[in-house]
Amino acid sequence: MYYRKIILAAMLAICSCSVREEREGCPCLLTITADRESVWHYTIPQGESVYRQSISYPVSLKINMGSYLAYDNPGAFSAKQDEEKIEIVKGQALVTYHTSLVNAREDRDGITISKGQQWDRLFIGRDEVFCEGETARDTLHFRKEHCIIWLHMAGMPAGNECPFSILLSGNTVGIEPYTLSPVKGEFQCVPEQLETFVFQAVIPRQTDDSLYLDLTDDSGRAHRYEIGKSIADAGYDWDKEDLDNLTLRIEYGIPGITVTVLPWEEYPVPDLTL
């Protein structure tokens, strides 16, 4: 009887070890949730127009586990589901995500835009998720990583066309998705014409006040304005997590052209979820 007890105890110990080792080798089931009701609202300071933008679908979703990419899906949340379940190896996970790219591209340098193109209306985020257990959860929280600038041309000579060509330039061409750090480079874009004297440009987060506006008249003479300094003097914050939009009033008259930064609307937006 004594030996039977010893054998039974040994068998139980072996079974318990094998079960423990098997459970430790199991992957972690990571559930990533999204809320499709989130919408951003922007009010143009002049007039009663309201600009609305929803986060677009699908989104690019990546999961890095230290030195390797464990999951890469550029079409996440493309259907009507509000969550995705992903099996990954247990460990510390870095979840990065952003809205679909139109003009920008993503490579080893980050998400960047080519010279001459407008920046995308990008929403982006990153989360560090502890995935050591059998299950883990993450909710996508985006930040608004673009600034829409509206340019209102005032006092222009009567006519059906604006007498100037417009160019915006800065020193940032994108963002690094793993650190959310701006990518330095020469940025230039031609604003889109919405009306005869109303233009719109989408630009990435800037790192200083070196944003320039170039107006070139029909004779080819260029006029450069350091609008970055005017924007900074007006109190605009390029370090804000969710960038505000801007409106510039460009007034043509005697003795020349003046550029004024109009007050922008700030909306208290809670953590935005997809």
Backbone bond lengths (Angstrom), bond angles and torsions (degrees), N, CA, C in turn:
res aa  C-N    CA-C-N  psi(-1)  N-CA   C-N-CA  omega(-1)  CA-C   N-CA-C  phi
1 M - - - 1.473 - - 1.517 110.82 -
2 Y 1.339 115.80 -39.56 1.475 120.37 -179.21 1.529 110.77 -61.02
3 Y 1.354 115.63 -44.36 1.471 119.85 -177.80 1.535 110.72 -68.42
4 R 1.336 115.86 -33.65 1.474 118.89 177.30 1.517 111.18 -62.74
5 K 1.323 116.41 -39.54 1.472 120.11 179.06 1.518 110.94 -64.51
6 I 1.340 116.03 -40.32 1.462 119.47 179.70 1.526 110.58 -64.23
7 I 1.317 116.86 -44.85 1.471 121.37 -179.76 1.528 110.44 -62.60
8 L 1.342 117.69 -43.52 1.460 122.04 179.56 1.513 111.02 -62.58
9 A 1.330 117.81 -42.55 1.458 121.67 179.14 1.516 110.70 -63.84
10 A 1.327 116.88 -40.37 1.470 120.69 179.58 1.522 111.06 -64.49
11 M 1.341 115.61 -42.30 1.463 119.69 179.47 1.514 110.98 -63.00
12 L 1.327 117.00 -41.52 1.469 120.28 178.10 1.513 111.15 -63.85
13 A 1.336 117.32 -39.41 1.458 120.82 179.24 1.510 111.20 -64.17
14 I 1.344 116.84 -41.95 1.463 121.02 179.31 1.519 110.52 -63.49
15 C 1.331 116.04 -43.92 1.468 120.37 179.66 1.512 111.50 -62.57
16 S 1.335 115.83 -43.59 1.462 119.05 -177.85 1.520 110.81 -64.83
17 C 1.333 118.02 -38.33 1.472 120.38 178.98 1.516 110.80 -65.30
18 S 1.351 116.16 -44.51 1.465 118.77 -177.40 1.514 110.67 -64.26
19 V 1.335 116.98 -38.41 1.465 119.75 177.89 1.512 111.14 -64.86
20 R 1.348 116.44 -42.40 1.463 119.90 -179.88 1.525 110.95 -63.46
21 E 1.342 116.73 -44.41 1.461 119.58 -180.00 1.519 111.01 -63.76
22 E 1.345 116.20 -38.01 1.456 120.25 -179.30 1.532 110.84 -66.20
23 R 1.319 116.94 -41.20 1.466 120.92 179.58 1.520 110.67 -66.64
24 E 1.340 117.43 -38.18 1.455 120.03 179.94 1.523 111.54 -66.34
25 G 1.322 117.32 -27.58 1.450 120.48 -179.81 1.510 113.62 -85.38
26 C 1.326 117.33 -6.05 1.463 120.48 -179.83 1.529 110.36 -71.48
27 P 1.345 117.47 149.57 1.467 119.77 176.96 1.522 111.44 -74.10
28 C 1.309 115.01 168.03 1.463 121.27 174.32 1.520 108.50 -96.70
29 L 1.315 116.13 134.96 1.463 121.00 177.06 1.532 108.22 -92.77
30 L 1.330 116.02 106.56 1.458 122.15 -178.32 1.517 109.46 -95.55
31 T 1.332 116.53 122.44 1.462 121.97 177.67 1.524 108.63 -103.84
32 I 1.324 115.97 120.66 1.466 121.92 179.71 1.524 107.89 -109.45
33 T 1.323 115.96 123.33 1.462 120.86 -174.85 1.524 111.43 -106.60
34 A 1.324 114.72 157.66 1.458 122.01 179.90 1.517 109.60 -143.90
35 D 1.325 115.81 148.18 1.460 122.26 177.86 1.519 107.67 -117.01
36 R 1.314 117.09 110.88 1.461 121.06 -174.33 1.530 113.56 -81.90
37 E 1.322 118.06 2.41 1.455 119.98 -178.39 1.526 112.84 -89.79
38 S 1.320 118.21 -7.59 1.466 120.94 -175.32 1.526 110.71 -70.98
39 V 1.319 115.85 130.01 1.461 122.38 -179.72 1.514 108.69 -138.65
40 W 1.325 116.40 139.69 1.461 121.06 174.02 1.515 109.13 -93.94
41 H 1.330 116.25 143.43 1.462 121.43 177.41 1.522 108.98 -123.00
42 Y 1.310 116.24 130.08 1.459 121.13 176.85 1.521 108.69 -124.74
43 T 1.317 116.66 133.65 1.456 120.94 175.16 1.519 108.78 -110.94
44 I 1.317 116.57 125.54 1.458 120.37 176.34 1.520 107.72 -69.39
45 P 1.337 119.07 127.68 1.468 120.94 -175.99 1.528 114.00 -57.19
46 Q 1.338 117.99 -32.11 1.462 119.59 178.47 1.524 109.41 -98.56
47 G 1.320 115.57 130.29 1.451 119.06 179.17 1.519 111.71 85.30
48 E 1.316 115.19 -172.26 1.454 120.96 -176.63 1.529 112.10 -113.09
49 S 1.312 115.79 13.80 1.465 119.20 -179.26 1.519 110.14 -68.16
50 V 1.310 116.16 143.78 1.458 121.87 177.87 1.526 108.09 -121.81
51 Y 1.299 115.39 128.64 1.457 121.30 178.65 1.519 108.35 -105.99
52 R 1.308 117.18 123.79 1.455 121.46 -178.28 1.525 109.52 -117.58
53 Q 1.307 115.33 141.80 1.459 119.85 177.08 1.520 110.22 -143.79
54 S 1.313 115.53 125.40 1.458 120.59 173.74 1.517 108.56 -95.71
55 I 1.315 115.59 155.32 1.452 118.49 172.82 1.522 108.08 -67.53
56 S 1.317 115.19 128.31 1.461 120.53 -173.50 1.530 110.68 -82.72
57 Y 1.315 115.06 156.76 1.457 122.45 179.04 1.514 109.13 -119.94
58 P 1.310 118.92 151.68 1.460 126.64 -3.47 1.527 112.17 -79.30
59 V 1.330 116.69 -176.49 1.463 121.26 175.92 1.524 108.71 -121.14
60 S 1.317 115.42 157.95 1.457 120.80 175.09 1.523 108.04 -90.97
61 L 1.328 116.50 126.28 1.464 122.15 -174.85 1.524 109.03 -127.66
62 K 1.341 116.73 126.26 1.455 121.62 179.67 1.528 109.68 -130.94
63 I 1.323 115.52 148.79 1.466 121.59 176.16 1.523 107.70 -129.58
64 N 1.317 116.11 118.84 1.456 122.01 177.65 1.520 109.64 -106.03
65 M 1.320 116.03 131.54 1.459 121.94 177.38 1.525 107.91 -112.77
66 G 1.306 116.25 80.61 1.457 120.04 -179.88 1.510 112.04 71.46
67 S 1.317 116.34 -106.71 1.463 120.84 -172.30 1.523 113.72 -94.34
68 Y 1.337 118.00 1.57 1.465 117.33 -178.41 1.523 110.73 -141.05
69 L 1.340 114.46 156.97 1.453 122.40 -179.72 1.522 108.34 -88.57
70 A 1.332 116.36 114.30 1.458 120.84 -175.92 1.526 112.86 -89.88
71 Y 1.325 116.84 -22.44 1.470 119.65 -176.32 1.515 108.61 -154.61
72 D 1.318 116.58 134.38 1.464 121.21 -179.38 1.521 108.08 -145.61
73 N 1.330 116.25 108.70 1.464 120.93 -177.78 1.528 109.13 -133.99
74 P 1.335 118.15 103.41 1.467 120.41 178.64 1.521 113.58 -75.57
75 G 1.334 117.54 -4.03 1.461 120.71 -178.06 1.513 113.10 -124.55
76 A 1.333 117.19 37.98 1.469 120.38 -178.69 1.527 111.05 -69.77
77 F 1.319 115.56 147.44 1.470 122.74 178.41 1.531 111.61 57.41
78 S 1.316 115.26 40.20 1.466 118.69 -179.84 1.521 111.82 -81.40
79 A 1.320 117.39 -24.42 1.463 121.00 178.74 1.523 109.23 -95.15
80 K 1.306 117.11 -155.63 1.463 120.77 -176.35 1.522 112.75 -95.47
81 Q 1.332 117.95 5.56 1.454 118.78 -179.71 1.523 110.37 -70.91
82 D 1.321 116.43 149.98 1.456 122.92 -179.40 1.525 112.33 -104.22
83 E 1.331 117.09 4.02 1.452 119.19 177.51 1.523 109.77 -154.53
84 E 1.315 114.29 156.31 1.458 120.86 174.64 1.520 107.88 -128.55
85 K 1.333 116.51 138.50 1.454 122.74 178.89 1.522 107.90 -110.00
86 I 1.332 115.62 126.08 1.460 121.10 -174.14 1.523 108.86 -130.89
87 E 1.319 117.05 128.97 1.460 121.68 175.25 1.522 108.97 -89.68
88 I 1.321 116.44 124.14 1.459 121.28 179.26 1.517 109.30 -134.44
89 V 1.328 115.79 161.42 1.455 120.83 175.33 1.531 109.14 -66.20
90 K 1.300 117.33 142.14 1.456 120.89 -177.75 1.521 111.52 -63.94
91 G 1.322 115.35 142.61 1.460 120.74 179.88 1.518 110.80 153.63
92 Q 1.329 115.82 -168.72 1.459 122.22 178.24 1.519 108.48 -86.77
93 A 1.327 116.83 122.27 1.463 121.75 -175.76 1.518 110.71 -109.95
94 L 1.330 116.14 139.43 1.453 122.34 171.98 1.521 107.20 -107.80
95 V 1.328 116.30 111.79 1.461 122.73 -178.96 1.526 108.12 -99.42
96 T 1.327 116.59 119.88 1.469 121.23 177.45 1.521 108.24 -120.31
97 Y 1.327 115.93 147.10 1.465 120.25 -175.54 1.523 109.88 -157.28
98 H 1.321 115.18 150.02 1.460 120.91 176.95 1.522 109.49 -158.04
99 T 1.318 115.38 159.88 1.460 120.32 177.90 1.517 110.35 -69.79
100 S 1.329 115.54 165.67 1.458 121.21 -175.82 1.528 111.03 -61.81
101 L 1.330 115.05 146.49 1.453 121.44 -178.94 1.530 109.97 -95.59
102 V 1.324 115.05 140.47 1.463 121.39 178.86 1.522 109.87 -112.00
103 N 1.324 116.10 -62.85 1.460 120.96 178.41 1.527 112.07 -94.23
104 A 1.319 116.74 -32.96 1.461 120.93 -176.27 1.528 110.83 -76.82
105 R 1.324 115.74 165.75 1.458 122.17 176.67 1.529 108.25 -132.96
106 E 1.322 115.47 157.01 1.467 120.49 179.27 1.516 109.32 -119.60
107 D 1.338 116.30 126.87 1.454 121.66 176.77 1.526 108.40 -148.39
108 R 1.325 117.56 -159.57 1.469 120.51 -176.23 1.517 112.12 -65.04
109 D 1.331 118.34 -21.42 1.462 121.33 179.37 1.524 112.85 -83.75
110 G 1.330 116.99 -9.65 1.455 120.87 -177.82 1.519 110.68 116.12
111 I 1.313 116.02 -158.48 1.461 121.97 175.38 1.521 106.73 -97.23
112 T 1.332 116.85 115.37 1.466 120.61 -173.82 1.523 110.58 -133.98
113 I 1.324 114.15 163.38 1.458 121.58 -179.48 1.519 108.96 -120.60
114 S 1.324 116.64 142.70 1.457 121.28 178.95 1.526 110.24 -76.73
115 K 1.305 115.28 153.50 1.462 122.02 178.80 1.521 109.63 -60.57
116 G 1.333 115.76 130.67 1.456 121.14 179.09 1.512 114.30 100.74
117 Q 1.353 118.03 -11.79 1.459 121.16 -179.15 1.518 111.52 -107.24
118 Q 1.340 115.27 152.30 1.457 120.33 175.31 1.530 109.23 -77.30
119 W 1.310 114.64 147.96 1.457 122.42 176.53 1.514 109.91 -68.02
120 D 1.319 117.05 152.39 1.463 121.24 176.88 1.525 110.92 -73.90
121 R 1.313 115.94 156.46 1.470 120.77 173.33 1.528 107.13 -80.48
122 L 1.310 114.06 77.80 1.462 122.16 -167.01 1.519 111.84 -91.35
123 F 1.341 115.11 133.76 1.459 123.60 167.18 1.523 106.75 -116.78
124 I 1.318 117.42 136.90 1.458 120.17 -170.82 1.533 109.87 -147.27
125 G 1.335 115.79 159.06 1.461 119.83 177.09 1.513 111.35 -165.01
126 R 1.324 115.47 166.43 1.466 122.28 177.14 1.523 108.50 -149.21
127 D 1.330 116.82 143.37 1.460 122.31 178.72 1.526 108.91 -137.44
128 E 1.324 116.58 140.02 1.456 121.84 169.89 1.528 107.14 -98.92
129 V 1.317 116.38 119.88 1.461 121.84 -171.85 1.529 109.53 -119.42
130 F 1.329 116.35 129.30 1.461 122.97 178.53 1.527 108.23 -83.47
131 C 1.338 116.84 111.33 1.463 121.95 -174.77 1.523 111.40 -118.57
132 E 1.321 116.94 45.30 1.460 120.82 -178.98 1.527 112.24 -85.35
133 G 1.325 117.81 -20.03 1.456 120.36 -179.05 1.515 112.40 -89.61
134 E 1.328 115.08 -169.81 1.461 119.81 179.92 1.518 111.32 -74.56
135 T 1.336 117.10 -27.71 1.462 121.38 178.56 1.524 109.97 -136.57
136 A 1.318 115.70 157.15 1.466 122.68 175.62 1.518 108.06 -153.37
137 R 1.356 116.18 160.20 1.460 120.61 -178.28 1.523 109.44 -134.44
138 D 1.332 114.47 152.42 1.463 121.20 175.98 1.516 108.54 -149.83
139 T 1.329 116.27 138.82 1.463 122.21 174.84 1.516 108.61 -114.13
140 L 1.315 117.21 131.89 1.452 121.53 -175.88 1.526 110.66 -76.13
141 H 1.329 116.58 120.54 1.459 122.94 176.72 1.525 108.19 -116.34
142 F 1.318 116.86 112.27 1.451 121.92 -175.80 1.528 111.01 -93.93
143 R 1.321 115.41 155.73 1.457 120.13 167.28 1.530 107.97 -122.06
144 K 1.307 115.27 150.34 1.472 121.99 -177.09 1.524 108.34 -81.33
145 E 1.316 115.34 107.71 1.458 120.95 -173.10 1.529 110.69 -106.23
146 H 1.313 117.10 43.82 1.455 121.36 175.73 1.523 109.05 -156.03
147 C 1.311 115.07 154.68 1.464 121.92 177.17 1.527 108.16 -124.42
148 I 1.315 115.67 125.14 1.462 120.53 175.09 1.525 107.72 -93.76
149 I 1.313 116.45 124.79 1.465 121.64 178.45 1.521 108.31 -110.17
150 W 1.331 116.11 121.96 1.459 121.54 172.89 1.522 108.80 -98.82
151 L 1.306 116.24 132.37 1.462 121.97 179.01 1.521 108.94 -114.27
152 H 1.333 115.39 118.85 1.465 121.47 178.68 1.526 107.91 -106.15
153 M 1.321 116.74 115.74 1.463 122.46 179.55 1.522 108.03 -88.65
154 A 1.321 116.88 119.58 1.475 121.55 -176.24 1.529 109.83 -117.74
155 G 1.334 115.37 150.00 1.455 120.84 176.10 1.511 114.22 69.02
156 M 1.319 117.55 22.32 1.453 120.53 -177.97 1.524 110.75 -77.12
157 P 1.345 116.95 154.56 1.473 119.57 176.44 1.522 110.55 -57.58
158 A 1.315 116.25 143.07 1.462 120.78 -178.64 1.527 110.20 -59.43
159 G 1.278 116.40 139.82 1.457 120.87 179.55 1.508 110.52 161.61
160 N 1.325 115.42 177.12 1.458 121.28 -177.70 1.519 112.68 -96.55
161 E 1.324 116.36 -1.40 1.445 120.27 -179.17 1.519 110.60 -133.62
162 C 1.325 115.57 148.92 1.461 120.40 174.15 1.531 108.26 -73.76
163 P 1.348 117.98 133.54 1.462 120.17 -176.22 1.527 114.09 -77.58
164 F 1.334 118.01 4.85 1.457 120.85 -177.68 1.527 110.52 -128.21
165 S 1.310 115.79 146.65 1.461 121.30 163.42 1.523 107.07 -93.79
166 I 1.331 117.27 146.00 1.466 122.03 -170.63 1.520 109.85 -121.25
167 L 1.327 115.01 138.71 1.461 121.09 176.82 1.515 109.03 -139.41
168 L 1.338 116.53 131.24 1.464 122.60 174.23 1.529 108.62 -107.79
169 S 1.316 116.70 139.40 1.463 119.58 178.87 1.525 109.49 -140.90
170 G 1.338 115.30 149.26 1.461 121.32 -179.89 1.515 110.25 -152.17
171 N 1.333 116.07 -166.26 1.471 120.21 -173.48 1.516 113.82 -117.98
172 T 1.354 117.60 13.25 1.465 121.04 -179.15 1.518 109.48 -129.75
173 V 1.335 116.55 133.44 1.463 120.39 -176.24 1.522 112.79 -115.69
174 G 1.331 118.06 3.67 1.453 117.84 179.93 1.510 113.65 166.64
175 I 1.341 115.13 -155.89 1.456 121.28 -174.67 1.529 109.38 -145.98
176 E 1.331 115.83 147.20 1.457 122.21 175.78 1.533 107.06 -93.36
177 P 1.338 118.56 115.40 1.469 120.08 -170.73 1.520 115.25 -68.21
178 Y 1.344 119.06 -23.09 1.457 120.13 -177.04 1.526 112.20 -80.81
179 T 1.329 116.74 -27.22 1.464 120.91 -179.51 1.528 112.69 -116.01
180 L 1.339 117.31 -11.51 1.469 123.78 -174.01 1.525 111.27 59.06
181 S 1.318 116.54 33.61 1.463 122.03 177.08 1.528 109.76 -95.58
182 P 1.348 117.99 140.15 1.468 120.04 177.70 1.527 111.34 -62.83
183 V 1.322 116.04 147.57 1.459 122.44 176.11 1.525 107.89 -101.54
184 K 1.317 116.31 119.63 1.464 121.29 -177.81 1.531 110.63 -73.24
185 G 1.317 115.84 149.05 1.455 121.96 177.91 1.511 110.08 163.94
186 E 1.320 116.36 172.66 1.463 121.29 -178.32 1.520 109.72 -85.53
187 F 1.309 115.25 115.82 1.464 121.77 179.55 1.523 110.08 -105.47
188 Q 1.312 116.39 133.89 1.460 122.16 174.26 1.520 109.03 -144.73
189 C 1.323 116.01 139.40 1.458 119.34 174.38 1.519 110.11 -152.23
190 V 1.324 114.85 151.13 1.462 122.19 175.42 1.522 107.00 -98.43
191 P 1.332 119.01 119.09 1.462 120.81 -179.19 1.532 112.20 -59.95
192 E 1.317 114.78 147.47 1.462 121.39 177.60 1.531 109.44 -79.12
193 Q 1.305 116.56 136.50 1.463 121.06 179.71 1.525 109.48 -86.53
194 L 1.342 115.62 118.68 1.458 121.12 178.69 1.523 111.41 -92.60
195 E 1.320 115.66 -41.75 1.456 122.98 175.15 1.521 107.17 -137.00
196 T 1.335 117.50 -177.28 1.463 120.11 -177.10 1.518 111.68 -55.50
197 F 1.319 116.78 -42.89 1.458 120.62 -176.68 1.531 112.83 -123.05
198 V 1.315 116.48 25.14 1.460 121.21 177.83 1.531 108.27 -128.48
199 F 1.347 115.91 127.09 1.455 121.88 -177.70 1.525 109.45 -128.49
200 Q 1.321 114.70 161.81 1.461 120.50 -177.90 1.521 109.83 -141.92
201 A 1.339 116.17 136.23 1.456 121.44 176.98 1.516 109.08 -135.30
202 V 1.330 116.62 145.37 1.456 122.77 175.63 1.526 107.07 -113.60
203 I 1.322 116.63 123.54 1.463 120.34 -175.65 1.526 110.20 -127.48
204 P 1.333 117.26 154.75 1.473 120.29 176.82 1.522 111.33 -77.68
205 R 1.313 116.13 169.51 1.459 122.83 176.78 1.532 109.41 -58.39
206 Q 1.328 116.65 129.33 1.456 121.67 178.13 1.533 109.62 -94.28
207 T 1.324 116.11 158.79 1.455 120.53 -177.81 1.525 113.10 -106.07
208 D 1.333 117.44 -10.74 1.462 120.56 177.82 1.525 108.07 -155.18
209 D 1.334 116.90 -161.46 1.468 120.61 -175.52 1.526 112.68 -101.08
210 S 1.339 117.70 25.28 1.463 120.76 -178.04 1.521 112.38 -92.66
211 L 1.335 116.60 48.17 1.461 122.18 175.00 1.524 107.79 -97.70
212 Y 1.339 116.50 130.41 1.461 120.98 -175.29 1.515 111.15 -121.18
213 L 1.323 114.48 149.31 1.454 122.80 173.91 1.517 107.86 -120.07
214 D 1.330 117.13 122.50 1.464 122.12 178.27 1.514 109.33 -111.93
215 L 1.328 115.95 124.54 1.458 122.70 174.50 1.518 108.03 -111.75
216 T 1.316 116.93 126.33 1.462 121.60 179.95 1.518 108.74 -118.20
217 D 1.342 116.31 123.74 1.466 119.76 -177.73 1.531 111.01 -84.41
218 D 1.305 115.58 -178.68 1.463 120.69 -175.58 1.521 112.76 -64.14
219 S 1.332 117.33 -24.94 1.456 120.90 -179.86 1.528 112.22 -81.86
220 G 1.338 117.46 -4.82 1.446 121.18 -179.05 1.510 114.07 91.26
221 R 1.322 116.94 2.45 1.464 119.86 179.33 1.531 109.58 -81.18
222 A 1.332 115.71 129.80 1.459 120.72 -176.44 1.524 110.67 -101.43
223 H 1.325 115.42 143.71 1.458 122.92 176.90 1.526 106.55 -122.50
224 R 1.333 117.05 120.80 1.465 121.19 -178.05 1.519 110.33 -106.23
225 Y 1.346 115.85 135.57 1.457 121.63 -179.44 1.520 109.03 -127.43
226 E 1.320 115.67 131.88 1.465 121.38 179.93 1.534 109.01 -84.13
227 I 1.304 115.50 75.36 1.466 118.83 -175.30 1.522 111.49 -71.25
228 G 1.329 117.47 -21.16 1.460 119.58 177.86 1.516 111.97 -59.90
229 K 1.322 116.76 -39.25 1.458 120.49 178.44 1.524 111.10 -69.76
230 S 1.329 116.27 -39.03 1.470 119.49 177.11 1.518 111.06 -64.02
231 I 1.333 116.87 -39.20 1.460 121.42 178.86 1.527 110.46 -65.84
232 A 1.331 116.32 -41.25 1.463 120.12 178.10 1.524 111.23 -65.80
233 D 1.331 116.95 -42.04 1.467 120.97 179.05 1.524 111.86 -63.13
234 A 1.334 116.19 -28.38 1.466 120.12 179.34 1.526 111.96 -78.35
235 G 1.347 117.01 -7.47 1.457 120.41 176.83 1.510 115.35 96.12
236 Y 1.317 117.22 11.72 1.467 119.52 179.93 1.528 109.67 -68.52
237 D 1.336 117.01 142.56 1.454 122.48 -174.86 1.525 110.15 -115.78
238 W 1.337 116.19 107.81 1.467 120.80 177.48 1.531 111.76 -76.65
239 D 1.328 117.86 -10.83 1.464 121.14 179.10 1.523 112.41 -93.13
240 K 1.311 117.17 -2.14 1.454 120.36 179.76 1.527 109.85 -64.21
241 E 1.321 116.52 140.37 1.464 119.84 -175.75 1.515 112.03 -60.03
242 D 1.327 117.89 -46.24 1.458 122.58 176.55 1.525 107.95 -108.71
243 L 1.332 116.17 109.52 1.458 120.06 -173.48 1.525 111.66 -66.98
244 D 1.337 115.58 137.14 1.456 121.20 172.34 1.523 109.23 -78.38
245 N 1.334 115.58 162.76 1.451 121.38 172.46 1.527 109.36 -93.38
246 L 1.331 116.36 165.34 1.459 121.87 -174.67 1.523 111.01 -130.36
247 T 1.329 115.50 151.40 1.454 121.37 171.43 1.520 108.78 -128.19
248 L 1.327 116.30 127.72 1.458 122.28 178.02 1.526 109.08 -112.33
249 R 1.316 115.53 133.95 1.468 121.23 174.72 1.527 107.40 -103.26
250 I 1.314 115.40 117.70 1.461 121.67 -178.91 1.515 107.49 -108.46
251 E 1.316 115.61 108.27 1.469 120.33 -171.45 1.528 111.04 -107.81
252 Y 1.307 114.37 125.29 1.457 122.38 -179.25 1.531 108.75 -96.18
253 G 1.313 115.77 128.47 1.468 118.74 179.74 1.507 111.00 -177.29
254 I 1.301 115.20 -164.21 1.465 121.62 179.74 1.540 107.56 -99.78
255 P 1.349 118.80 132.81 1.471 127.84 7.83 1.516 114.66 -88.95
256 G 1.316 119.80 0.24 1.454 119.33 -177.57 1.511 110.84 -172.55
257 I 1.309 115.79 -145.91 1.460 122.44 -177.02 1.522 108.99 -111.48
258 T 1.310 116.57 133.44 1.463 121.16 176.34 1.520 109.18 -116.31
259 V 1.335 115.37 144.53 1.466 121.88 179.09 1.520 107.96 -118.65
260 T 1.322 117.06 123.56 1.462 122.67 -177.62 1.522 109.37 -121.45
261 V 1.324 115.71 134.04 1.467 121.06 174.67 1.515 107.66 -88.70
262 L 1.323 116.61 115.52 1.460 120.50 -179.27 1.520 110.56 -82.20
263 P 1.332 117.80 155.69 1.473 120.03 178.59 1.527 110.25 -59.50
264 W 1.302 116.09 138.01 1.455 120.56 178.45 1.512 109.10 -106.74
265 E 1.321 114.10 153.95 1.460 119.62 -179.31 1.517 109.42 -85.82
266 E 1.318 116.35 135.09 1.457 121.61 175.44 1.525 108.84 -111.54
267 Y 1.310 115.98 126.97 1.450 120.20 -179.65 1.516 110.12 -114.76
268 P 1.334 117.14 124.68 1.462 119.30 177.63 1.535 109.85 -69.28
269 V 1.322 115.92 104.04 1.454 121.15 -177.99 1.515 109.05 -107.14
270 P 1.327 119.10 124.07 1.467 120.33 177.88 1.517 109.92 -68.18
271 D 1.327 116.36 175.73 1.461 119.90 176.74 1.502 109.59 -49.35
272 L 1.315 116.28 120.04 1.453 121.04 -175.20 1.514 109.50 -85.64
273 T 1.309 116.14 126.25 1.458 120.14 176.85 1.510 108.91 -112.60
274 L 1.311 115.02 149.98 1.453 121.39 -174.81 1.528 111.10 -65.91
